[in-house]
């Protein structure tokens, strides 16, 4: 359930927000009172998504793999709202292949978006928050950054890097009143996850529905996660209720990962 108003007056920026987890996070933040800039490489898509969230939201096109574009995005957010209280570095891409078959270009693109893009977003946000001496940065990792399945090596490596980046930033920025945490989703009901599951099913020689049911049955809570599950944690971590929580990686996986 939304805690309406708990983020009132906060200015937030969410990347990868045209759809999926990012859009779910932005929706929850708006419901909880924040003014939210949604950013995505899909410019028309994110503008439409922001329009659908009402007056508290605004859409901006941005490829997070472009450091200069991220700097412009953060500046535009601060110009619009006068401050930046919350950065949610959510933008990411999938893509899977055995590592011995993966091309240099495919590997580099996953690292560029998922890890370098997260770094650019955190760095740009932190520079503003250091001047304010306040703020929250939330990165989005993945349980597959800790326990990486076959054909997901590049993705897992990028998300493991996000975890390390988060922990270092929390220690560096904590003395200035800035908290940094990593939200680590599991098997989520998003198009990116379904695409990965289709690739896995094909490699295993089974149908997609069979693969989905097998996976669902392996999740102790008995279902795939929804964007709202992640968004609820983001809203909590952004709020004063989480004032003593920093440097953490928190799984949102229905109990799927035992460690």
C-alpha positions in Angstrom: 0.0 0.0 0.0 1.3 3.5 -0.9 2.3 5.8 2.0 0.8 8.9 0.4 2.8 12.0 1.0 5.9 10.4 2.6 8.1 11.7 -0.2 6.3 15.1 -0.5 8.7 17.8 -1.6 11.3 15.5 -2.9 12.8 15.7 -6.4 13.6 12.3 -7.9 15.2 11.1 -11.1 14.6 7.5 -12.4 16.4 6.1 -15.4 15.2 3.3 -17.6 11.7 4.5 -16.8 9.7 4.1 -20.1 8.5 0.7 -19.0 9.0 -2.2 -16.7 10.7 -1.7 -13.3 11.6 1.9 -13.9 8.1 2.9 -14.8 6.7 1.1 -11.8 9.2 2.9 -9.5 8.3 6.3 -11.0 4.6 5.6 -10.6 5.1 4.7 -6.9 7.3 7.8 -6.2 4.7 10.1 -7.8 1.9 8.4 -5.7 4.1 9.0 -2.6 4.3 12.8 -3.3 7.7 13.2 -5.1 8.2 15.2 -8.3 9.8 12.7 -10.7 11.8 13.1 -13.9 11.7 9.9 -15.9 14.5 9.2 -18.3 15.0 6.6 -21.0 16.9 6.0 -24.2 13.4 5.7 -25.7 12.5 9.4 -25.8 9.0 9.3 -27.1 8.2 6.3 -24.9 9.4 8.0 -21.7 7.6 11.2 -22.5 4.4 9.3 -23.0 5.0 7.3 -19.8 5.5 10.5 -17.8 2.4 12.1 -19.3 0.4 9.1 -18.1 1.6 9.8 -14.5 0.2 13.3 -14.4 1.6 16.7 -13.3 4.1 15.2 -10.9 6.2 13.6 -13.7 8.3 14.8 -16.6 10.0 12.7 -19.3 13.6 13.2 -20.7 15.4 11.2 -23.4 18.9 10.0 -22.2 21.3 7.2 -23.1 23.0 6.5 -19.8 26.0 5.0 -21.6 26.8 8.6 -22.7 28.5 10.4 -19.7 27.8 13.9 -21.2 24.1 13.1 -21.7 23.8 12.0 -18.1 25.4 15.2 -16.9 22.8 17.2 -19.0 20.0 15.1 -17.6 20.9 15.8 -14.0 21.4 19.5 -14.8 18.0 19.6 -16.4 16.4 17.9 -13.3 18.1 20.4 -11.0 17.1 23.3 -13.2 13.5 22.1 -13.2 13.2 21.3 -9.4 16.0 23.3 -7.8 17.5 20.2 -6.2 17.9 16.5 -6.5 16.9 14.3 -3.5 16.8 10.9 -5.1 18.6 9.2 -8.0 17.4 5.8 -9.0 19.9 4.4 -11.4 17.7 1.7 -12.9 18.5 1.7 -16.6 19.9 -1.6 -17.8 19.8 -4.1 -20.7 19.9 -7.9 -20.9 21.3 -10.1 -23.6 22.7 -13.5 -23.2 25.1 -15.9 -24.9 27.8 -18.3 -23.8 30.9 -16.2 -22.9 33.0 -18.0 -25.4 30.6 -17.1 -28.2 29.9 -13.5 -27.1 31.2 -10.7 -29.4 33.4 -7.9 -28.0 30.7 -5.4 -29.0 27.9 -7.3 -27.2 29.9 -7.6 -24.0 31.0 -4.0 -24.1 27.4 -2.7 -24.6 26.1 -4.6 -21.6 28.9 -3.2 -19.4 28.5 0.3 -20.9 24.8 0.5 -20.1 24.6 -1.5 -16.9 27.8 -0.6 -15.1 29.3 2.5 -16.7 25.8 4.0 -17.0 25.2 3.4 -13.3 28.5 5.0 -12.5 27.7 8.1 -14.6 24.3 8.5 -12.9 25.8 8.1 -9.4 28.6 10.4 -10.1 26.5 13.2 -11.5 23.9 12.9 -8.7 26.6 12.8 -6.0 28.1 16.0 -7.2 24.8 17.8 -6.7 24.1 16.0 -3.4 27.5 16.9 -2.0 26.6 20.6 -2.4 23.3 20.0 -0.7 24.8 17.7 1.9 21.8 15.4 1.6 20.3 12.9 -0.8 19.7 9.2 -1.6 21.2 7.2 -4.4 19.7 3.8 -5.2 21.2 1.5 -7.8 19.5 -1.5 -9.3 21.5 -4.7 -9.3 20.2 -8.3 -9.7 20.4 -11.5 -7.8 22.2 -12.8 -10.9 25.1 -10.6 -10.0 25.7 -12.9 -7.1 24.6 -16.2 -8.5 25.0 -16.0 -12.3 23.5 -18.7 -14.5 25.0 -19.9 -17.8 24.6 -17.6 -20.8 24.4 -14.6 -18.4 28.1 -13.9 -17.7 28.2 -10.4 -19.1 25.0 -9.4 -17.4 26.1 -10.9 -14.1 29.5 -9.3 -14.3 27.8 -5.9 -14.8 25.5 -6.3 -11.9 28.2 -7.6 -9.6 30.1 -4.4 -10.5 27.0 -2.3 -9.5 27.0 -3.9 -6.1 30.7 -3.1 -5.5 30.2 0.5 -6.8 27.3 0.9 -4.4 29.2 -0.2 -1.3 32.2 2.1 -2.1 29.9 5.1 -2.7 28.1 4.5 0.5 31.3 4.7 2.5 32.6 7.7 0.5 29.4 9.7 0.7 28.0 8.8 4.1 29.9 11.5 6.0 28.2 14.1 3.8 24.7 12.9 4.7 24.1 10.9 1.5 22.8 7.3 1.6 23.5 4.8 -1.1 21.9 1.3 -1.4 21.4 -1.3 -4.0 18.0 -2.9 -4.8 18.5 -6.4 -6.2 15.5 -7.9 -8.0 15.0 -11.5 -8.7 12.8 -13.1 -11.4 10.5 -10.2 -12.3 7.5 -10.2 -14.6 9.0 -7.8 -17.1 9.7 -8.1 -20.9 13.4 -8.1 -20.3 13.1 -11.1 -18.0 10.7 -12.9 -20.4 13.2 -12.4 -23.2 16.0 -13.9 -21.1 13.7 -16.8 -20.2 12.8 -17.4 -23.9 16.5 -17.6 -24.7 17.1 -20.1 -21.8 14.1 -22.2 -22.8 15.4 -22.4 -26.4 18.9 -23.4 -25.3 17.4 -26.1 -23.1 15.1 -27.4 -25.8 11.9 -26.8 -23.9 8.9 -24.5 -24.5 8.6 -21.1 -22.9 5.5 -21.9 -20.8 7.2 -25.0 -19.4 10.3 -23.0 -18.6 8.2 -20.3 -16.9 6.3 -22.8 -14.8 9.5 -24.5 -13.7 11.0 -21.2 -12.6 7.8 -20.1 -10.8 7.7 -23.4 -8.9 11.3 -22.7 -7.7 10.3 -19.4 -6.1 9.3 -20.0 -2.5 6.6 -17.3 -2.5 5.2 -19.0 -5.6 5.1 -16.2 -8.2 7.3 -13.9 -10.2 8.0 -10.4 -8.9 6.1 -7.4 -10.1 7.4 -3.8 -10.5 5.3 -2.8 -7.5 7.4 -5.2 -5.3 10.6 -3.3 -6.2 8.9 0.1 -6.1 7.8 -0.4 -2.6 11.3 -1.0 -1.4 12.6 2.0 -3.4 10.0 4.2 -1.7 11.0 3.0 1.7 14.7 3.4 1.2 14.1 6.9 -0.2 12.2 7.9 2.9 13.2 9.1 6.4 12.2 5.7 7.7 15.4 4.3 6.2 17.7 7.1 7.7 20.1 4.5 9.2 20.3 2.2 6.2 23.2 2.6 3.7 25.7 0.5 1.9 23.3 -2.4 1.6 22.2 -4.7 -1.2 18.7 -5.9 -0.6 17.2 -8.8 -2.6 13.6 -8.6 -3.8 13.3 -12.2 -5.0 10.5 -14.0 -3.2 13.1 -16.1 -1.4 14.5 -17.5 -4.7 18.2 -17.0 -3.8 19.3 -18.9 -0.7 22.4 -16.7 -0.1 
